[in-house]
Amino acid sequence: MSRQKEFVTNTLILTIGKVCTQFISFFLLPLYTALLTPDEYGVVDLLNTYIVLLVPLINWQFEQGLFRYLLDCRNDSGTQRELFSTVMITNIFQVIIYYILFNLLLVFVDINYSYFLIFDVICSIILNTYLQYSRGVGNNIDYSIASFLSAASTIVLNVIFLVVLKMKVDGMFLAMILSKIIGICYLFIKLKTWNIFSIRLFKKNHFKKILRYSLPLVPNQLSWWIVGISDRTIVSYVLGVFQNGIYSVANKFPSIIVTFYNILNLSWSETVALHFNDEDGEEFLNDSMNKVFVFFSSLCLGCIACIPLVFNILIDQQYNQSYFQIPILLLGVLFQIIVGLYSAIYIALKKTVEITKTSTLAAIINIIVNLLLINFIGLYAASISTFVAYFVLAIYRYIDVNKILNLKIEFKTIIITIFTSIIIIFLYYVNNIYLNIFSLIIAVLYALYNNAYIIKIVFKKLINHLS
């Protein structure tokens, strides 16, 4: 199998585990926005964002180090067991310390939904380690199944707890925790943990090298957290939790694109690490990166073109203000994807410190722009600051990586994408049904023209499968 076909195939396998459930979750937005007020939805979103902070602080991004070093020993089951045992024992130590410290904190500080902050972090750490082990040893099918079970469980349990039991915020939090436990149980059994884990297999040398690799990723993750939480915290403090609920709903649309990218990034980071040193590795990566860019440009522009046609169907009218934020956030996501593509190059070079430095720059820019603008343009400040932060970081990494490798997006592609974006976004804000349909046609033509290679691969696989 060629490298590009391997890349596309891995992406398709990983997609099965997440895309269907993500779309189901997205189309449950009418349920969530009908049963939860913007204030309640704002609380859920804010606490979920704090989880993103706590997880890397507690587990030091060890699951990322586990995945990276498993790629180097795919034919050595003994080393795989040592790496897994070392990381899992470290995780157990981490969650015990976290549990003790958090309960000590509760003696002095009253924290709403403290049970969620305790148990969701613990479940996230354990589940992430299992998932990255499964990926690291090349078992993408079990990774996809576990992700599917966890996501599907979240959806089913949310319906039960919100619609049937009327548990509101508590129900959403409980559904998230239980769904992670289901994913953990599946992988515990499927991977036969009793055969790959042993306290005696803890190796100090593995611990040290994973620590050296993973620890610089913690500030990087915190920087991304700052980009996300600074928007929500500033919006909640200056404009109120109600407006944060509006902003959270607006982010649900870009989250579709982010989900697709996170799936692709799983196979992209693996592909870069495995083929980076090939004789024609630079040419291969450059070609693949251009294909990925136009693919996600197509998704972003297609999403912008579709939203005017479905927004009033999906979203309760009390969240109508979120409509105006969505195109700005989607453009920000496109530059976030460019940033992520170059991050894989840094990781292949094991330059995790450089990732942290550049991400910190983006976080600082995001906060400054947000604070400067929020009293003048309100909620737009959060969307624009996110866009500006990702745009600056994408340009910086583009220039920085090209000092080492020639990985440039084709000029023709950039010009076509800019021109198409201007037309589609203009028609979005005009918001006329006939112009919106015309905008969708433009987005479809753009996608077909730029993604012929991917369409051809998928079409061939479908024909081969059916025959």
C-alpha positions as CSV (number, residue, x, y, z in Angstrom):
1,M,0.0,0.0,0.0
2,S,1.4,3.4,-0.9
3,R,2.0,6.0,1.8
4,Q,-0.8,8.3,0.7
5,K,-3.3,5.4,0.4
6,E,-2.1,4.2,3.9
7,F,-2.7,7.7,5.2
8,V,-6.2,8.0,3.7
9,T,-7.1,4.4,4.8
10,N,-6.0,5.0,8.4
11,T,-8.0,8.2,8.4
12,L,-11.1,6.4,7.1
13,I,-10.8,3.7,9.8
14,L,-10.4,6.3,12.6
15,T,-13.3,8.3,11.2
16,I,-15.7,5.5,11.7
17,G,-15.2,5.7,15.5
18,K,-16.1,9.4,15.7
19,V,-17.9,11.0,12.8
20,C,-21.3,9.3,13.1
21,T,-21.6,10.0,16.8
22,Q,-20.3,13.6,16.3
23,F,-23.1,14.2,13.8
24,I,-25.7,12.6,16.0
25,S,-24.5,14.8,18.9
26,F,-24.6,17.9,16.7
27,F,-28.2,17.2,15.6
28,L,-29.1,16.8,19.3
29,L,-28.4,20.6,19.6
30,P,-32.2,21.3,19.3
31,L,-32.7,19.1,22.4
32,Y,-29.9,20.7,24.4
33,T,-30.8,24.3,23.5
34,A,-34.5,23.6,24.2
35,L,-33.9,21.9,27.6
36,L,-31.0,24.1,28.9
37,T,-31.0,27.8,29.2
38,P,-28.0,29.7,27.9
39,D,-26.8,30.2,31.5
40,E,-26.9,26.4,32.2
41,Y,-25.3,25.6,28.8
42,G,-22.6,28.2,29.7
43,V,-21.9,26.5,33.0
44,V,-21.5,23.1,31.2
45,D,-19.2,24.5,28.6
46,L,-17.1,26.4,31.2
47,L,-16.5,23.3,33.4
48,N,-15.7,21.2,30.4
49,T,-13.1,23.7,29.4
50,Y,-11.6,23.5,32.9
51,I,-11.3,19.7,32.4
52,V,-9.0,20.5,29.4
53,L,-6.8,22.4,31.8
54,L,-6.7,19.8,34.6
55,V,-6.0,16.7,32.5
56,P,-2.5,17.7,31.2
57,L,-1.6,19.3,34.5
58,I,-2.2,16.0,36.3
59,N,-0.9,13.5,33.8
60,W,1.9,15.6,32.2
61,Q,0.8,14.5,28.6
62,F,2.2,11.0,29.2
63,E,-0.2,9.4,26.8
64,Q,1.3,11.5,24.0
65,G,4.8,10.2,24.9
66,L,3.5,6.6,25.1
67,F,2.1,6.9,21.6
68,R,5.2,8.4,20.2
69,Y,7.6,5.8,21.6
70,L,5.3,2.9,20.7
71,L,5.7,3.9,17.1
72,D,9.4,3.0,17.4
73,C,8.8,-0.5,18.7
74,R,5.8,-1.9,16.8
75,N,7.5,-5.2,16.4
76,D,8.7,-5.5,20.0
77,S,5.9,-6.6,22.2
78,G,8.2,-6.7,25.3
79,T,9.0,-3.0,25.0
80,Q,5.4,-2.2,24.3
81,R,4.4,-3.9,27.6
82,E,7.1,-2.0,29.5
83,L,6.0,1.3,28.0
84,F,2.3,0.7,28.8
85,S,3.1,-0.5,32.4
86,T,5.4,2.5,33.1
87,V,2.8,5.0,31.9
88,M,-0.2,3.3,33.6
89,I,1.6,3.1,36.9
90,T,2.5,6.7,36.6
91,N,-1.1,7.5,35.9
92,I,-2.3,5.6,39.0
93,F,0.2,7.6,41.1
94,Q,-1.0,10.9,39.4
95,V,-4.7,10.3,40.0
96,I,-4.2,9.3,43.7
97,I,-2.3,12.6,44.3
98,Y,-4.9,14.5,42.4
99,Y,-7.8,13.0,44.4
100,I,-6.1,13.7,47.7
101,L,-5.2,17.3,46.8
102,F,-8.7,18.1,45.3
103,N,-10.5,16.9,48.4
104,L,-8.1,18.9,50.6
105,L,-9.0,21.9,48.5
106,L,-12.8,21.3,49.1
107,V,-12.2,21.8,52.8
108,F,-11.4,25.4,52.1
109,V,-13.3,26.2,48.9
110,D,-16.8,25.3,47.8
111,I,-16.7,24.2,44.2
112,N,-19.9,23.6,42.3
113,Y,-20.1,20.2,40.6
114,S,-16.9,19.1,42.3
115,Y,-17.7,15.4,41.7
116,F,-17.5,16.1,38.0
117,L,-14.1,17.8,38.2
118,I,-12.8,14.9,40.2
119,F,-14.0,11.9,38.4
120,D,-14.1,13.2,34.8
121,V,-10.4,14.1,35.1
122,I,-9.5,10.6,36.4
123,C,-11.5,8.8,33.8
124,S,-10.1,11.0,31.0
125,I,-6.5,10.2,32.1
126,I,-7.1,6.4,32.1
127,L,-9.1,6.4,28.9
128,N,-6.5,8.6,27.0
129,T,-3.7,6.1,28.0
130,Y,-5.7,3.1,26.7
131,L,-6.6,4.9,23.5
132,Q,-3.1,6.0,22.7
133,Y,-1.7,2.6,23.5
134,S,-4.2,1.1,21.0
135,R,-3.1,3.7,18.4
136,G,0.6,3.2,19.2
137,V,0.6,-0.5,18.5
138,G,-1.4,0.0,15.2
139,N,-4.7,-1.2,16.5
140,N,-6.8,1.6,15.0
141,I,-10.0,-0.5,14.8
142,D,-10.2,-1.0,18.6
143,Y,-9.4,2.7,19.0
144,S,-12.3,3.6,16.8
145,I,-14.7,1.1,18.5
146,A,-13.8,2.5,21.9
147,S,-14.3,6.1,20.7
148,F,-17.6,5.1,19.2
149,L,-18.8,3.4,22.3
150,S,-17.8,6.3,24.5
151,A,-19.4,8.9,22.2
152,A,-22.6,6.9,21.6
153,S,-23.0,6.3,25.3
154,T,-22.7,10.0,25.9
155,I,-25.6,10.7,23.5
156,V,-27.8,7.9,24.8
157,L,-27.2,8.8,28.4
158,N,-27.8,12.5,27.8
159,V,-31.2,11.7,26.3
160,I,-32.1,9.5,29.3
161,F,-30.9,12.0,31.9
162,L,-32.1,15.2,30.2
163,V,-35.4,14.1,28.6
164,V,-36.6,11.2,30.8
165,L,-35.1,12.0,34.2
166,K,-35.0,15.8,33.9
167,M,-31.6,16.0,35.5
168,K,-30.4,19.0,33.5
169,V,-26.7,20.0,34.1
170,D,-26.1,17.1,36.6
171,G,-27.4,14.7,33.9
172,M,-25.0,16.0,31.3
173,F,-22.1,15.7,33.6
174,L,-23.0,12.2,34.8
175,A,-23.4,11.1,31.1
176,M,-19.9,12.3,30.3
177,I,-18.3,10.4,33.2
178,L,-20.2,7.1,32.6
179,S,-19.4,7.2,28.9
180,K,-15.7,7.4,29.6
181,I,-16.0,4.4,32.0
182,I,-17.7,2.4,29.2
183,G,-14.8,3.2,26.9
184,I,-12.3,2.2,29.6
185,C,-14.0,-1.1,30.3
186,Y,-14.1,-2.0,26.6
187,L,-10.4,-1.5,26.1
188,F,-9.5,-3.1,29.4
189,I,-11.1,-6.3,28.2
190,K,-10.2,-6.0,24.5
191,L,-6.5,-5.3,25.0
192,K,-6.4,-8.0,27.7
193,T,-4.8,-5.6,30.2
194,W,-3.9,-8.5,32.5
195,N,-1.4,-9.6,29.9
196,I,0.2,-6.3,29.1
197,F,0.4,-4.7,32.5
198,S,2.6,-5.5,35.4
199,I,4.1,-3.5,38.3
200,R,7.4,-5.3,37.7
201,L,7.5,-3.9,34.1
202,F,7.9,-0.3,35.3
203,K,11.2,0.9,33.8
204,K,12.9,4.1,35.1
205,N,14.6,4.7,31.7
206,H,11.2,4.6,29.9
207,F,9.8,7.0,32.5
208,K,12.6,9.5,32.0
209,K,12.5,9.5,28.2
210,I,8.7,9.9,28.1
211,L,8.9,12.6,30.7
212,R,11.5,14.5,28.7
213,Y,9.3,14.2,25.6
214,S,5.9,14.9,27.2
215,L,6.6,17.5,29.8
216,P,7.3,20.3,27.2
217,L,3.9,19.5,25.7
218,V,2.1,20.5,29.0
219,P,2.7,24.3,28.5
220,N,1.7,23.8,24.9
221,Q,-1.6,22.3,26.0
222,L,-2.0,25.0,28.6
223,S,-1.5,27.6,25.9
224,W,-4.3,26.1,23.8
225,W,-6.4,26.0,27.0
226,I,-5.7,29.7,27.5
227,V,-6.9,30.4,23.9
228,G,-10.2,28.6,24.7
229,I,-10.8,29.5,28.4
230,S,-9.6,33.1,28.2
231,D,-12.4,33.7,25.7
232,R,-15.0,32.0,27.9
233,T,-13.7,33.5,31.1
234,I,-13.5,37.1,29.8
235,V,-17.0,36.7,28.1
236,S,-18.5,35.3,31.3
237,Y,-16.9,38.0,33.5
238,V,-17.6,41.1,31.2
239,L,-20.7,40.1,29.3
240,G,-22.2,37.4,31.6
241,V,-22.7,33.6,31.6
242,F,-25.7,34.1,29.2
243,Q,-23.4,35.4,26.5
244,N,-21.0,32.5,27.2
245,G,-23.8,30.2,26.5
246,I,-24.4,32.0,23.1
247,Y,-20.7,31.7,22.4
248,S,-20.7,28.0,23.3
249,V,-23.4,27.2,20.8
250,A,-21.6,29.2,18.1
251,N,-18.5,27.0,18.7
252,K,-20.6,23.8,18.2
253,F,-20.5,24.3,14.4
254,P,-16.7,24.8,14.1
255,S,-16.4,21.7,16.5
256,I,-17.6,19.6,13.6
257,I,-14.5,20.6,11.6
258,V,-12.3,20.2,14.6
259,T,-13.6,16.7,15.1
260,F,-12.7,15.8,11.5
261,Y,-9.3,17.3,11.9
262,N,-8.6,15.5,15.2
263,I,-9.4,12.2,13.5
264,L,-7.1,13.0,10.5
265,N,-4.4,14.3,12.8
266,L,-4.3,10.9,14.5
267,S,-3.1,9.3,11.3
268,W,-1.3,12.4,10.1
269,S,1.0,12.5,13.1
270,E,1.6,8.7,12.8
271,T,2.3,9.0,9.0
272,V,4.8,11.9,9.5
273,A,6.7,10.1,12.3
274,L,6.9,6.9,10.2
275,H,7.8,8.4,6.9
276,F,9.6,11.6,7.8
277,N,13.1,10.2,7.1
278,D,12.1,8.5,3.8
279,E,14.3,9.4,0.8
280,D,11.4,11.4,-0.7
281,G,9.8,12.3,2.6
282,E,9.8,16.0,2.1
283,E,8.0,15.7,-1.3
284,F,5.5,13.3,0.2
285,L,4.7,15.5,3.2
286,N,4.4,18.6,1.1
287,D,1.9,16.9,-1.3
288,S,-0.1,15.5,1.6
289,M,-0.2,18.8,3.4
290,N,-1.6,20.6,0.4
291,K,-4.3,17.9,0.0
292,V,-5.2,18.2,3.7
293,F,-5.4,22.0,3.5
294,V,-7.8,22.0,0.5
295,F,-9.9,19.3,2.1
296,F,-10.5,21.2,5.3
297,S,-10.9,24.5,3.4
298,S,-13.7,22.7,1.6
299,L,-15.3,21.6,4.8
300,C,-15.1,25.0,6.4
301,L,-16.5,26.8,3.4
302,G,-19.2,24.1,3.0
303,C,-20.2,24.5,6.6
304,I,-20.5,28.3,6.2
305,A,-22.6,27.9,3.1
306,C,-24.9,25.3,4.8
307,I,-25.5,27.0,8.1
308,P,-28.0,29.7,6.9
309,L,-30.2,26.9,5.5
310,V,-30.3,24.9,8.8
311,F,-29.6,27.3,11.6
312,N,-33.2,28.0,12.6
313,I,-34.0,24.3,12.4
314,L,-31.2,23.3,14.7
315,I,-31.0,26.1,17.2
316,D,-33.6,27.5,19.6
317,Q,-34.3,31.2,19.0
318,Q,-32.9,32.3,22.3
319,Y,-29.4,31.5,20.9
320,N,-29.9,33.4,17.6
321,Q,-27.0,35.8,18.4
322,S,-24.6,32.9,17.9
323,Y,-25.3,33.0,14.1
324,F,-23.0,36.0,13.5
325,Q,-20.0,34.5,15.3
326,I,-19.8,31.2,13.3
327,P,-18.0,32.3,10.1
328,I,-15.2,34.0,12.1
329,L,-14.8,30.9,14.3
330,L,-14.7,28.7,11.2
331,L,-12.0,30.7,9.6
332,G,-10.1,30.5,12.9
333,V,-10.4,26.7,12.8
334,L,-8.9,26.6,9.3
335,F,-5.8,28.3,10.6
336,Q,-5.8,26.1,13.7
337,I,-5.6,23.1,11.3
338,I,-2.6,24.6,9.5
339,V,-1.0,25.0,12.9
340,G,-1.7,21.4,13.8
341,L,-0.2,20.2,10.5
342,Y,3.0,21.9,11.3
343,S,2.9,20.7,14.9
344,A,3.3,17.1,13.5
345,I,6.5,18.2,11.9
346,Y,7.8,19.6,15.2
347,I,6.8,16.3,16.9
348,A,8.6,14.2,14.3
349,L,11.7,16.3,14.9
350,K,11.0,15.9,18.7
351,K,11.1,19.7,19.0
352,T,8.3,19.9,21.6
353,V,9.9,23.0,23.3
354,E,9.4,24.9,20.0
355,I,5.7,23.9,20.0
356,T,5.3,25.3,23.5
357,K,7.0,28.6,22.7
358,T,4.8,29.3,19.6
359,S,1.6,28.2,21.3
360,T,2.4,30.5,24.2
361,L,2.7,33.4,21.8
362,A,-0.8,32.6,20.4
363,A,-2.3,32.5,23.9
364,I,-0.9,35.9,24.7
365,I,-2.2,37.4,21.5
366,N,-5.6,35.9,22.1
367,I,-5.9,37.5,25.6
368,I,-4.6,40.9,24.5
369,V,-6.9,41.2,21.5
370,N,-9.9,40.0,23.5
371,L,-9.4,42.5,26.3
372,L,-8.8,45.4,23.9
373,L,-12.0,44.8,21.9
374,I,-14.6,43.3,24.2
375,N,-15.9,46.6,25.6
376,F,-16.3,47.9,22.1
377,I,-17.7,45.1,20.0
378,G,-19.0,42.7,22.6
379,L,-19.0,39.0,21.8
380,Y,-17.3,39.5,18.5
381,A,-14.1,40.2,20.5
382,A,-13.9,36.5,21.5
383,S,-14.4,35.2,17.9
384,I,-12.0,37.7,16.4
385,S,-9.3,37.2,19.1
386,T,-9.4,33.4,18.4
387,F,-9.1,34.0,14.7
388,V,-6.2,36.4,15.1
389,A,-4.3,34.1,17.5
390,Y,-4.5,31.1,15.1
391,F,-3.7,33.2,12.0
392,V,-0.5,34.7,13.6
393,L,0.6,31.3,14.8
394,A,-0.1,29.6,11.4
395,I,2.1,32.3,9.7
396,Y,4.8,31.9,12.2
397,R,5.0,28.1,12.0
398,Y,4.8,28.2,8.2
399,I,7.9,30.5,8.1
400,D,9.7,28.6,10.8
401,V,9.2,25.1,9.5
402,N,10.2,26.2,6.0
403,K,13.6,27.2,7.3
404,I,14.2,23.4,7.7
405,L,11.9,21.8,5.1
406,N,10.2,23.0,1.9
407,L,6.6,22.5,3.0
408,K,4.6,25.2,1.3
409,I,0.9,25.5,0.4
410,E,0.6,26.1,-3.3
411,F,0.0,29.8,-4.2
412,K,-2.8,29.0,-6.7
413,T,-4.6,27.1,-3.9
414,I,-4.3,30.1,-1.5
415,I,-5.7,32.6,-4.1
416,I,-8.7,30.4,-5.0
417,T,-9.5,29.7,-1.4
418,I,-9.3,33.4,-0.4
419,F,-11.5,34.5,-3.4
420,T,-14.1,31.7,-2.7
421,S,-14.1,32.5,1.1
422,I,-14.9,36.2,0.5
423,I,-17.9,35.4,-1.7
424,I,-19.3,32.7,0.6
425,I,-18.9,34.8,3.8
426,F,-20.5,37.9,2.1
427,L,-23.5,35.8,1.1
428,Y,-23.7,34.3,4.6
429,Y,-24.2,37.7,6.2
430,V,-26.6,38.9,3.4
431,N,-28.7,35.8,4.4
432,N,-31.1,35.5,1.5
433,I,-32.4,32.0,0.7
434,Y,-31.6,32.2,-3.0
435,L,-28.2,33.6,-2.4
436,N,-27.6,31.0,0.3
437,I,-28.3,28.2,-2.2
438,F,-26.0,29.9,-4.7
439,S,-23.3,30.0,-2.0
440,L,-23.7,26.3,-1.4
441,I,-23.3,25.5,-5.1
442,I,-20.0,27.5,-5.1
443,A,-18.8,25.6,-2.0
444,V,-19.6,22.2,-3.7
445,L,-17.8,23.2,-6.9
446,Y,-14.8,24.3,-4.9
447,A,-14.8,21.0,-3.0
448,L,-15.1,18.9,-6.1
449,Y,-12.4,20.8,-8.0
450,N,-9.9,20.6,-5.2
451,N,-10.5,17.1,-3.8
452,A,-10.5,14.9,-6.9
453,Y,-7.7,12.7,-5.5
454,I,-9.5,11.9,-2.2
455,I,-12.8,11.4,-3.9
456,K,-11.2,9.0,-6.3
457,I,-9.7,6.9,-3.5
458,V,-12.9,6.7,-1.5
459,F,-14.9,5.9,-4.7
460,K,-12.6,3.0,-5.6
461,K,-12.7,1.6,-2.1
462,L,-16.5,1.7,-2.1
463,I,-16.6,-0.1,-5.5
464,N,-14.1,-2.7,-4.3
465,H,-16.1,-3.3,-1.1
466,L,-19.4,-3.6,-2.9
467,S,-18.0,-6.0,-5.6
